[in-house]
């Protein structure tokens, strides 16, 4: 009897392996190199939300129901972001990244694996407040076409907009947050002039190659989901997409293996911005 829980765990691991292989073969999205512990939490949440009993049952649904497959991909990649929801990180962008961007006539910024309108709206407003938006090009990419299309509308819930005022000010924001939006029903849409310099494109961090050189790359709330080999692959991609001294904003680099430590150096102890040094 003592071996039963272990046996059940092994069977569950096998079910997850088969499910992820099915998703890859059916849709081309590769979750196989994700960190298993947080991935299983998301998978169990999906099962519960959709009334599916087991990972094997989900696999069967994905094989025979394309709509379920699309729902699965959308919900597994979705994030809940708020405007200016990380004031400390945004203060670092104002204090450290903005002077670097100002030194270039036409700065280019890449928001990698962008899953929400809020992330782009926040950056566009920050750049406008710092007098940089008009000469900056933002590239927002994501692997999920549906989420990217939703985000590209640059619309946020009116209630969330009102709740972001304090965070905006805490990040060093200037003026009224509502001045940057137009109201449409229960949605607030980013002003057209702040959408004009944003390019949206589908891009898979796991498999696609570098497509431009950027002065700043931002990839937040993403790398922690990936396994070691995949994190290293993506950091290599970012290295190839930055000039010398180009800047990279990520959540946590201390746990990322070499060659990250040889390529990048923290701009200030304890912050989330790094610069390419090799």
C-alpha positions in Angstrom: 0.0 0.0 0.0 2.9 2.4 0.8 3.9 2.4 -2.9 0.4 3.4 -4.2 0.8 7.2 -3.9 4.2 7.0 -5.7 2.7 4.8 -8.4 -0.2 7.3 -8.9 2.3 10.1 -9.2 4.2 8.3 -11.9 1.0 7.6 -13.8 0.0 11.2 -13.6 3.5 12.3 -14.9 3.0 9.9 -17.8 -0.4 11.4 -18.5 1.0 14.9 -18.5 3.9 13.8 -20.8 1.4 12.3 -23.3 -0.9 15.4 -23.1 2.0 17.8 -23.8 3.2 15.6 -26.7 -0.4 15.6 -28.1 -0.6 19.4 -27.9 2.7 19.8 -29.7 1.8 17.3 -32.4 -1.7 18.7 -32.8 -1.0 22.5 -32.6 2.7 23.0 -32.7 2.9 24.6 -29.3 5.6 23.1 -27.1 5.0 23.0 -23.3 7.3 20.0 -22.9 10.2 22.0 -21.6 8.2 24.1 -19.1 8.8 23.7 -15.4 6.5 20.9 -14.3 5.4 22.1 -10.9 3.8 25.5 -12.0 2.6 23.8 -15.2 0.7 21.1 -13.3 -1.0 23.8 -11.2 -2.2 25.5 -14.4 -3.3 22.2 -15.9 -5.3 21.2 -12.8 -6.9 24.6 -12.8 -7.9 24.1 -16.4 -9.4 20.6 -15.7 -11.4 22.0 -12.8 -12.7 25.0 -14.7 -13.9 22.9 -17.6 -15.2 19.9 -15.6 -12.7 17.4 -17.1 -11.7 14.5 -14.8 -8.2 13.6 -15.9 -5.3 14.7 -18.1 -6.0 11.7 -20.3 -9.6 12.9 -20.8 -8.3 16.3 -21.7 -5.9 14.8 -24.2 -8.9 13.0 -25.9 -10.8 16.3 -26.0 -7.9 18.1 -27.6 -7.4 15.4 -30.2 -11.0 15.4 -31.4 -12.2 19.0 -30.6 -10.2 21.8 -32.3 -12.2 24.4 -30.3 -11.1 22.8 -27.0 -7.5 22.9 -28.2 -7.7 26.6 -29.0 -9.3 27.3 -25.6 -6.6 25.3 -23.9 -3.8 27.2 -25.7 -5.4 30.6 -25.0 -6.0 29.9 -21.3 -2.6 28.3 -20.7 -0.9 31.4 -22.1 -3.2 34.0 -20.6 -2.0 36.4 -17.9 -3.8 38.9 -15.7 -1.9 42.2 -15.9 -2.9 45.6 -14.6 -1.8 49.0 -15.7 1.4 50.1 -13.9 1.1 47.0 -11.6 4.9 46.9 -10.8 5.8 50.5 -9.8 9.3 49.6 -8.7 10.2 48.0 -12.1 8.7 51.0 -13.9 10.7 53.4 -11.8 13.8 51.5 -12.8 12.8 52.0 -16.4 12.4 55.7 -15.9 15.7 56.1 -14.0 17.9 53.7 -15.9 16.4 52.6 -19.3 15.0 56.0 -20.4 18.5 57.8 -20.3 19.9 54.9 -22.4 17.0 55.2 -24.9 17.4 59.0 -25.1 20.9 58.5 -26.4 19.6 57.0 -29.6 17.7 58.8 -32.4 15.2 56.0 -33.0 15.0 53.6 -30.1 13.5 50.2 -30.6 11.8 48.2 -27.8 10.7 44.6 -27.9 8.0 43.4 -25.5 8.5 39.6 -25.8 5.6 37.2 -25.1 3.1 40.0 -24.6 -0.2 38.6 -23.4 -2.1 41.7 -22.4 -3.0 45.2 -23.6 -2.1 46.6 -20.2 1.6 45.8 -20.7 1.8 47.8 -23.9 -0.4 50.6 -22.7 1.8 51.0 -19.6 5.0 51.3 -21.6 3.5 53.6 -24.2 2.3 56.0 -21.5 5.6 55.9 -19.6 7.5 56.7 -22.8 5.1 59.6 -23.6 5.5 61.0 -20.1 9.3 60.9 -20.6 9.1 62.6 -24.0 10.3 59.5 -25.9 7.2 57.9 -27.5 7.1 59.8 -30.8 10.5 58.6 -31.8 10.3 55.1 -30.4 9.1 52.0 -32.1 7.6 49.2 -29.9 7.4 45.6 -31.1 4.9 43.5 -29.1 5.0 39.8 -29.9 3.3 36.7 -28.6 3.0 33.1 -29.4 -0.8 32.9 -29.2 -2.6 34.6 -32.0 -5.9 35.0 -30.2 -4.4 36.6 -27.1 -2.2 38.9 -29.3 -5.3 40.0 -31.3 -7.2 40.8 -28.2 -4.2 42.7 -26.7 -3.7 44.7 -29.9 -7.0 46.5 -29.4 -5.3 48.3 -26.5 -8.5 48.3 -24.4 -8.8 47.9 -20.7 -11.7 47.6 -18.3 -12.8 51.0 -17.0 -12.9 49.7 -13.4 -9.3 48.5 -13.7 -8.3 51.9 -15.1 -9.7 53.6 -12.0 -7.9 51.2 -9.8 -4.5 51.8 -11.4 -4.2 55.5 -10.5 -2.2 55.0 -7.3 0.2 52.6 -9.0 0.7 55.1 -11.9 1.7 57.8 -9.4 3.9 55.4 -7.4 5.8 54.6 -10.6 6.6 58.3 -11.1 3.7 58.9 -13.4 2.8 62.4 -14.4 -0.7 63.9 -15.0 -3.9 62.0 -15.0 -4.0 58.4 -16.3 -7.5 58.9 -17.8 -6.0 61.5 -20.2 -4.4 58.8 -22.2 -7.6 56.9 -23.0 -10.9 57.3 -24.8 -14.0 55.7 -23.3 -16.0 53.2 -25.3 -18.8 51.6 -23.3 -17.2 49.8 -20.4 -13.8 49.9 -22.0 -11.1 52.5 -22.0 -9.1 52.5 -25.3 -5.6 53.8 -25.5 -5.5 57.1 -27.5 -4.7 56.5 -31.2 -1.5 58.5 -31.1 -0.1 56.1 -28.5 -1.0 53.1 -30.6 0.6 54.5 -33.8 4.1 53.3 -33.0 3.3 49.7 -31.9 3.8 46.8 -34.2 2.1 43.5 -33.2 3.4 40.2 -34.5 3.1 36.5 -33.7 6.5 35.2 -32.6 7.4 31.9 -30.8 10.3 32.4 -28.3 10.9 28.7 -28.3 11.7 28.3 -32.0 11.9 31.6 -33.9 15.2 33.4 -34.6 16.2 37.0 -33.9 14.3 39.3 -36.2 15.8 42.8 -35.3 18.2 44.6 -33.0 16.6 46.3 -30.0 17.9 48.9 -27.5 15.6 47.4 -24.8 13.9 44.0 -24.5 11.2 43.4 -21.8 10.2 39.9 -21.0 8.3 39.8 -17.7 6.4 37.0 -15.9 7.5 34.4 -18.5 10.9 32.9 -17.9 10.0 31.3 -14.6 7.6 29.0 -16.4 10.3 27.5 -18.6 12.8 24.8 -17.8 16.5 25.4 -17.7 17.3 24.5 -21.3 14.5 26.6 -22.7 15.4 29.6 -20.5 19.0 29.4 -21.8 17.7 29.2 -25.4 15.6 32.3 -24.9 18.3 34.3 -23.2 20.6 33.4 -26.1 17.9 34.8 -28.4 17.8 38.0 -26.4 21.6 38.3 -26.5 21.5 38.0 -30.3 18.8 40.7 -30.4 20.7 43.4 -28.4 23.6 45.6 -29.3 26.5 46.0 -26.9 25.2 47.7 -23.7 21.6 47.1 -24.8 19.3 46.5 -21.9 17.1 43.6 -20.8 14.2 43.7 -18.3 13.3 40.3 -16.8 12.0 39.1 -13.5 14.8 37.1 -12.0 18.2 36.2 -13.5 20.0 34.9 -10.4 18.7 31.4 -11.1 19.5 31.3 -14.8 22.6 29.3 -15.6 25.6 30.4 -17.6 26.2 31.9 -20.1 23.8 34.5 -18.8 26.3 35.7 -16.2 28.9 36.2 -18.9 26.7 38.0 -21.3 24.8 40.4 -19.0 25.5 42.5 -15.9 23.0 43.9 -13.5 22.7 47.7 -13.8 22.0 48.1 -10.1 22.1 45.5 -7.3 18.6 44.0 -6.8 16.9 45.4 -9.8 15.4 43.8 -12.8 17.4 45.5 -15.5 20.6 44.1 -17.1 22.9 45.3 -19.9 24.7 43.2 -22.5 28.4 43.3 -21.8 29.7 40.5 -24.1 
